[in-house]
Amino acid sequence: MTKRIVAIEPTHSTPALLNTLLNQRLSEAVDLQMMLKQAHWNVKGSNFICLHQLFDSIYNSVVASVDQIAERIVQTGGIAEGTVRASAARSRLADYPLTLSEGPAHLEAVAKALTTFRHEVRNTVDEADEMGDAETADLFLGISRSLDKWVWFVEAHGHVPT
């Protein structure tokens, strides 16, 4: 067996733990991207075009995060396990309701999925820091900032003045 050449030398002392952590986030990111497509495909109502485009924009952002996470796994010597089946088996995100069609219901479900994933991403920043991997922590800090924006957009869109 030949020794693998790692593109980026890991800066942490626990590569197996980091690989497990990153594959967990990858699974949730893949799950989230498909939830966003579910919302995009099925939304109906008076705000259809706005929500249809919003969900697609968030999806595209999450796709970029999926790619960044998977590439970081490989850069640090791991194997990115990003199939839909692997993601479904591992994801900690709640199942997306498949019967939704109305805009407000999709906004609520998307907001829940985004905030749950954002929580996990923020925990990953801390865990990567504890492992001594500043680069991974920085990657997830950027993903967290992106999620902050999308949560704001979704929550603002669903806001009903009292």
N, C-alpha and C positions, 0 to 999 in steps of 0.2 A: 504494500500500500504506500502510495506516495504522500508526502506531507503536504498539506494544503498551505498555500501561500495566502496570507490574509492581506487584503488591500490596505487596511488601516490597522495598525497594531492597537489592540485593546488597551485602554488606559486604566482598566479596572482589574481587580484580582479574582473576580468570580464570573468568568464568561458564560458558564452554563446557566447560572441564575439570571444573568442579563438576557440571554437568549430566550429563556422561558418567559420572562417579563415582556420582552418585546413581541414575542409571538402571541402572547395574550392580548396585547394592545392591537396587534395586526388583526387578530380575529374579530375584535370588537369594531375596528375601523371598517373591515370588509362587511360586517353585519350592518353597520350604520349606513354605508353607501347603498346597500340594497334596500334598506328601509326608506331612504330618501327617494329612490326610484319608485318604490311602491306608492309613496305619497304623490310623486310627480305624475305617474301614470293614471292615478285614480281620483285625483281631486276634482270636485265639481262645485258649482255654486257661483254666486255673483262675483267673486274675486278669483275666478278660475285662472285667468291668464297671469295675474300677479303671482299667485301661489305656485302655479305650474312652473313659471320661470324662477321663482325664489328657490323652490326645492331642487331644481336643476342646477342652479348656481351653487347651492350648498353641496350637492352631490359632487360637482367638479372639484370643489375645494377638498372634500374628503378623499376623493380619488388621488389627489396630489399627496395627501397625508399618508395614504396607504402605500404609495410608491416610496415615499421617504422612509417610512418605518421598515418596509421590506428591504430596502437597500441598506439601511443601517444594520439590520440583522446580518446580512451577508458581509458587509464591510468589517464587522467584528468577529467574523469566523463562523457564524451560525448558518442555518438553513431557514429561509423564510417559508413558513408553512401557511400559505394564504389561500388555499382552495376554499370554495364555498362550504364543502363538507367539514373541513377542519375548523373553519370559522364558526359554523353552526354548533358544532360540538363544544367549543370553548367559550363562546361569547357570554359575557355576564349581563348583556343588555336584555331587557325584557322583550318578549316577542312583540312584534308590531301587529296591531289588530288588522286583520286582512279584510274586514268588512267595511272599513271606513270609506266614505265618499265625500262628505261635506267638509268644506274648508276649515271651519273651526275645530273639528275633531282631528283633522290631520295636523293642524298647528299645535294642538295640545300633545299629540303623540310624538311629533318631531321634536318639540321642545323637551319632552321627557327624555327621549333618546339622546339628544345633544347634551343635555345637562348631566346625564349619567356618564356618558363618554368623557365629557370634560372633567368630571370628578376623577375618573380613572387616570386620565392624562396628567392631571395635576399631581396625583399620587406618584405617577411614574417619574416626574421631575424630581421629587424628593428621594425616591428609591434609587434613581440613577446617581444622584448626588452622594447618597450614602455609600454606593458602590465605587465612588471615585471616578465616575464617567461623566465628566463635564459636557462632553460633546453630545451624548445622548440626552442629558438633562436639557441642554440648549435646544435640541431638536424638538423635544416635547413642550418646552416653554413656548416656542413658536406655534406649535399646533394648538396649544391652549389659548394663545392670543387670537388665533383664527376662529376657534370655537366660541370665544367670548363675543366676537362680532356677530357670528351667525345666531347665537342665542338671543342677542339683542335684537337682531332683525326679526326673528320669529316672534319673540315676545311683544315687540312694538307693533307688529302687524296684527297680532291677536288682541291688542289692548282695546278695551271697551270703556270709554269714559263713564264715570258714575255720576 
